[in-house]
Amino acid sequence: MLEVDLRFGTLFTVAVEHNYLADRQKGNFSLEPSKYTQYIMNKLGLYYKSAARAMVFAHHDLDALKFFVKKNAGIKFSFWLFHKEPYFSNYTSLNPEKLRQNIIYLSNLYSDDMKSTLHMKDFVSDADCYDVNYGQVPFPSVKKSTQVQLLNEYTDVIHSQDLEPEQSFSFRDRNLEDGNYTLVANGERKSFLYFSDIQVPRPLAWIEIRWDEKMLDNIVSQLESARVNEPYNFIVSFEERKTTWRYTIIPKYENPSNLKIRMVEGREKVTFTGPVEGKFYNQQAYIFESDRPLSLKERPDYEFELVSGSKIIKKMLPAPSPELIKPTTDNSKFYSEIIVYI
C-alpha cells in the first residue's frame, strides 16, 4: 500500500479481491485511468499509484479540486480494470460467454458509504456485464413507428429519434463521452457501455467513481481539523465458481471392490454418488460425483480420500485444477474433471 503524506491526504482507494485466491487481494489485476481521467488528474494536480492491494489517489492542491468540483457539481473518475489470469473465466462465478462478449460495469452509484462495493450485489454478477458499442450507438429496429431516446447515466436525454417500422439508424457523436447509457423504446430499457475506441488488450471492466461536493467536504473537513485522513475505500469483489467435482478413478493393475470417496476435512458434510463404471480411453474407470457444487479455491476448503472397505487406497485425493472445467451446453452447470490413477 502506498504511504501518502497526510498534508495532502488520500481521496479514495479501489481494491480488487477474489474469493478463489488464497490471499484474496493478490490477483494479477491492474487499473489504468482513462485518457480523460488522466487529463483531469494532471490538470488538478492529482496523482495515483497502483499499489499491491489497491489504487491510491491523493491530491496536491485542494483549492483547484474544490473549485472544479463545485463549478461542475462533481467530477467523475473512470478507469480500466485488466487481469492477466489465463483461467479467470473458469474459476470466476460469471457466465464465460458474457465475459468473452461484454465488459463489466462498476460504479459507486449503488452506495455513498465510506466503504462500499462497486457492484449491485455482494459480488460482481452477470447483471454487471454490459453489452458494448464502439464509435456509434445502433438504435433498435421497431415494428411500429415510435420514438427512441438515448439516456446517459443520470437519465438525461442525449438524443431522441422518431423511427419508422424496420428503420435502421445509428447515432454518432464525436463528443459522446465514454461510459454507461440506456436506450428507451416502447417502454423497454436497455443499458450498455459506449466507447469511442476499442481498447487493446480487451479490458475486464470499466470503473466509474463519481466524486461529489458532499464527499469532497468530508475529506476537506478531516484535513482542516488535522484528523487522521480516512479516505473512501471502494471494493470490487469477485466470487469463486462452484462446480460439481467429478473424480474418474482409473486402476492400473487390478480393480478394487467397494470403492468409496470419504471426506477427511471440510466446511460442510459432502458425499459422492457412485461409483459408476465406465471407460476412459479404453481403460476401466470408476466415476464419482459430489452431491453438490463445491467452491474452487487456490487453497481448497475440502479434503477427501479414496477407500476400499477399511483400506485407504489414496490418502489425499487431488483438488480440481481451474483449467479442467467442463460446462454443460447452456452454461447452467459446471464440472471439475479430476483424473486419478491408482
Steps between C-alpha positions, in 0.01 A plus 500: 500500500626848415591729792363851438606815692200607707554863400356393167263222599342214308173542313411135445636153438376220277584144602431187293450167677408146396369215714694247292834641608665377819592861569184665371668823386809369321361423159667608179283811453589848376312829485563773245330842483313595187652771280254759629559407864876520449454846346280623789734359763797675341301824476394490865833384640374155595707186483443131548708191555420136442597332826508129579147505636335808356511810290567798726405853399621814675496874440769767493280809483160505667404842361505388137304183582239689707451758224455234230258287704281793604498655152401171333288363787738209527766310311512151351811284507504203261740207477561182306540179700719229341594150608775266382366166622460239223225310686320798654171417325523140623533569871278811512124468556400683183360369173812441284311610189416835660864550600610437142247733337428769760681733739422525871365836616596606856389819670456664841141591405372215718625644832641821646656331804866556586560131425287330236504266202475625143240246387129438552533182707753374755718374214541591134217320319375443145273804550816715504607373155394752234484489121751734334470738205802666338485829310125488443176402672270277289136572585260203518293407198129547584182348358298822517581869496644606832738740669829365633694691766866476593563574871825549687568353847318795662190423283547824303376471141799516264309441177146422384421336168163427338534166324282346233430125498812294421708819463874462555665785690830547683578802716848652462645790695870575536431674832320204656687408819611144573278329756159361584191581289143375465269472200126537569246381241137390545544509876797260488846601626833355393824614665842467335851642502622735229865568412635709217786255437565130550734437791788257438556274686135446583423625852309305761304797637429872478496676839337836571548689827268801532644754740248758626512803730386300803791256460745785446376690807546183706867467403567876530352512851731217606807682375401840637439354845838321490329164546643181356390490137246221441445462125207343320584133445333326206509125448455282194429147621490193275344174611651159432323255269332199656527177301397138533821310575522192279771250596587244233693219670713284267661184646836413342520134597191365678146618557440542874150434634275721715670824398380810683608861539510602864517852636802580717455872552258771388274786591188288452413136453547390138428157353563354155264300284636192326708341397363468150709266289617625164792524260775760476700458177413128502603467865270389779386801701290572809326837503387691810317833517456736795143532624516879459712766327814578701709817503816523291782640711877533471499358851211245495233499768473120483716191524393152390653152492425187297429181692419139423317361800722582797811541283619846394588487129586869454562703814448845349308537177611796286287814494366616162716711273341821359589412141300175507148644504225343291176700461169371372397639161293779660758582769241415768728251674876454520705189572856477628661197340758329724683195362658273763715195423534240776 
